[in-house]
Amino acid sequence: MLRKTVKIAALSLVLMGITYGAAIPATNTNKTNTGTNAFLAEFYSGATNNQASQADEYSPFWSTVKIIFYTAIFGVIAYFVVRLIVSKNALPVSEDKQLVDIILTKSMGMSAYLQIVKIGVAYYLFSLAGDGIKLVDKIDDKETIDFIELNREKLKPKETKFMDILSFFPQGKKVDKIDFMRQQKDKLKKL
């Protein structure tokens, strides 16, 4: 069996050499042929032994561990790259509400809004639309400013949380497990 494998391997090597234009020695001496055949036999027997030992070392468990490890490394690198990009492109955010404060945001249609913004001690009315932000007017009227100050908390835009959005969907019925099992049992008895 081993001799057949060596012969097939030697034949495939010769055919590969012919196919890819490798130079095959033109000498026809028995000494060269026996040396070449011995070298090829030793080479291919070692190659088959190496392949057999490599096949024995293959483990699906270690392949899975490697995949998970490399995926985790890729995920961590991607996370830090995204954080770096976001931090470089982000606008500076100030937690100080004394300088700029959005008092009211009112939707006027698709992608069009009116905003009342307090900048310092002055109030401004802005128009936000797809083509940008435009100053509509500076609010100077004392009555309007007093009304805004008195109703400030009611006028402020509310932060929408994901769970608030989900609360609009109907809730599932609460089912008593014991009662449900009795109903199923009764249905099976009727069959």
Steps between C-alpha positions, in 0.01 A plus 500: 500500500781737590684423176188579296465832683865584435469411132185709462664791680814473281287484186299805608825687571631417153172605341503825697853564382401443139185708537674798657806478274747380760824363362529123522852368472563332168763262636408138494746347741387242751690676778307824454165326467548288811618805696203701382258218570643448848481872571141518374401193697649640819355845434147375439502253785597786729230718345233238556618452857484877557153519347380212715637664815341832402168329440520343846567843656191663343235564761164668443508621859823695452377637168188629675709650779722674245199639313349635821834646609564675169142627485533643851827672409340642184198620700713675762711671234187606308344636820800719580531619139133604496538675835806684369321611184192614692704692755697677226187603306268575791402852587609615842211453741456726796296390798466864603139599421559862593649598165276325243169340589234363263167600647250374242509288185183489291459289186361695205491215250743254351851600606394853591511627858474822698722537805511752779855518628637697792855618433638680803212721609344552155232284334500413130254327266672273245366313200656160440447344159677283247682801356643606838429719801359850464446767761133597489497760773653616826238494774503839674144517632503494882163321525616220268827458691309484832259241354795291377673521840182403690420204273858397434469144636178430307647636176831312519540218251463163668771241463357193334627169628475173313268349760265797459475423129421137577222603740287605199470137391226292662596286793462126480229330704604370838427130500475288810716194436286260700184620332665467159607143575144409609359639176751299299416187697127552437564544127695176489224313684243620245707351218 
